[in-house]
Amino acid sequence: MLRRLSAPLRRSLSTAASRPAWAMIYRVSTAEESAAARRASVALAPPPLASRVSVPRHAFGLDPLRDAANNLINVFGSGVLAASGHGLLLLGTFRNRASAASIFQHQVPSPAPFEVLDQAYAHSSCCDPMRLARFVCNPVTGELARLPDFDGAEDAFTAPTGLLTQADGGHGPPRRYAQLSVVDEGRRFRLRRLSSETGEWDELLLPSPLPAGRLMHMNHEVLDFGGRLWWVDVSWGAVNVDPFSDRPELCPVELPGDIMLADQQGEAEMKQLLQRRRMGVSDGRLRFVEVAKDEPFRIKSFTLDEESGRWMLEHQVSWRTLCPEAKAAPLVAAIDPLSADLLYLTVPVGKGFCACVDMRWKRPVESVELGRGVNPSKCISSFVLPCVLPSFLGSSSIPGDHSDPFLFSCNEIMSIY
């Protein structure tokens, strides 16, 4: 069942009465500096500023380092994996022990907790199997609910994961949610479903709907749209599924013909492509944005027509028009979830800054420096994640079995896991 811990969050963003507010959540979350901290916190800021998530150190369940002679240190980190359409966040934490000598070549520190946010870096130095945990987080109330682990799942660390919420009649707090993973490098799709009503996983293997020989690169965050979860490959399109269906079926949606790449892309090509292409939900519709890599760095925005299943070109403008002195192509940071006209771009100049542009009126709106500690290279996907903040989040709890006796304080939760 879901184990939950609650604490208020620091909040610096007011919610407008007429429409839900939203935030750009920095994908790399950090640990509270104080070992005594008992709460998660989110420093919410108005876009284009990035909002930061801090996870209590107790949530990592770090093991005592008993053998100082081995110079072992605790390696741990966390990140924001996905957001639901109702404003809940899916967080992932990892922890392990590592040899300090393999990380620090010139000076070996005393064994002590050490935070490593780059997960690939942690993999190269860790001496034990990676231990993982996933939490659903209400970013307004601070409630955290840990999801049950995948029993014996070797792909738990690498499988892309999404979060889907459903509300009664489309209004009010979500009543249930599902967490899913897609694995096997896209050749087959393993669908794991978790209902908050049962607190248990079930698993299905589904055939791939992709053309023969085509593999999916799913380094884009999973989207919650139209009662379905969407896994995105920015080189050709997306697959989506209703995880609550009695007979779930993966449905493909290809990108526009002049955008879709016919040839299979490698990992290096996909990493570069992902910086210039994003899919997201905006104003209740699915949208796709591309920034051309060559001058004049034309930016195109498409909207999916749900009846025909085709992408319609909605806006296009060159980066030169928006920023005449530009010398490099911008990178796509986020699609505004509330306005179909606004787009957020990362500009790699100096320490970098994030710019909001109006695609309809072809003008810049606002720009800010990325700020200290915000490093886009730390994330394999976009470094920020759009998250709406509807008003009911402040008075609702994460869906689950509220008769569940496993309601613990932070200390009690960490003594179990």
C-alpha positions, 0 to 999 in steps of 0.5 A: 500500500502507499506509505505517506508522509506529510509536511507543509511546503514553503510557497512563494507563488500565489495562485490566481483565482481565475485559472490555475497557476503553474511552475517550471520544476527543476528536474534535479531535486536536492536534499535538505542540508539539515540532517534533521529536516523532516519535510519536503519543500518546494521553492515555487517561483513564477516562470521563467524562473525555475522552481526547486524541489528539496527532498528530506534526507530521511527519504533516501534511507541511507545506510550507516557506514560502519567500515571506515577503512574501506573509505566508502561514502553514501551516494544518493540523489533524486529527480523529478520524473514526471507531472500529472495533469492535476499537478502531482509530481512523480519523484525518484530517489536512488541510493548506494555506497561507493568507493571514495577513491574511485571518485576522488583521485587526488584526495580521499575524504572521510566517509560521509554522506555525499550527494551526487546528482548525476546518476550516470556518474553514480553508476560508474562508482557504485559497488552495490546494486542501485536501490530505488524509490519512487514517490508521488508528491503534492507540491502544495501540501508537501504530502509524499506517498511512496509507491510499492517497489517492482519486485525483482525488476531489473529495468526499474532504474532505466524504464521511463515512468509516467504519472496519470491522475483521474478526477470525478467528472474532470473536477476536484482532486484525483481519485486514483492514479497509475504509474507505468514503465516501458522497457526492452528498448522499445522492441516490446512494451511492458506495462505496469499499472498501479491502482491507488485503490488496491495498492498493487502492481499488475503487469502486461506485455503489449506488442509494439505498434511501431514500424518493423525494425523501429526502436523507441528512444524514450528520453523525453518525460512521459506526458499525461493527456486525455486520460492516457499516458504518452511516451515520446520519441522526438525523432518520429512521434509517440505511443499512448495508452489508457492504463485503466482500460480492461484491454489496454492498447498502445496507439502510435501518433507520428510527427508531421511529415517534414519533422519525422525522421525516417532513419533510426537515430543513435543515442548521441543524435537523440540527445542533441535532437531532444534539446531542440524538440519538445512535446507537451500539453498546453491549454488542453491540447497536445503540442509539439515544438521544434527549433531548427539547428541552422540559421535563422533558427526557425521555431515551429509550433504544432497542435494535434487535431484529435479528430483527424490525428494530424498535426496542424502548424499553429505558429512559426517565427525565426529566432533572429526575429525574436533576438536579432543579435543571436549567434546560436540556436536556443534550446526548448525549455518548456511549453506553457501549459496554460497559454498556447502562444507562450514558449520558454527557451534556454539561451546558451550565452554566458551562464545561460538564461531562460526566455519567454517568447510570444509565438503569436505576436512574434516578440520576446516577453521576459528573460532571466538568468538560469541562476546558481545551481541550475545546470541543464546538462544534468538532465537527459531530458528538458531540465525543467518540467511544467507543472500546473498548480490547481487550487484543490491541491491545497486541500486534497490528499494523494489518492489511496486507501485511507483506511490503510494503517500504514500512516507514519512519520518520516522516521517511521517510514525510513525504518521500514524501507 
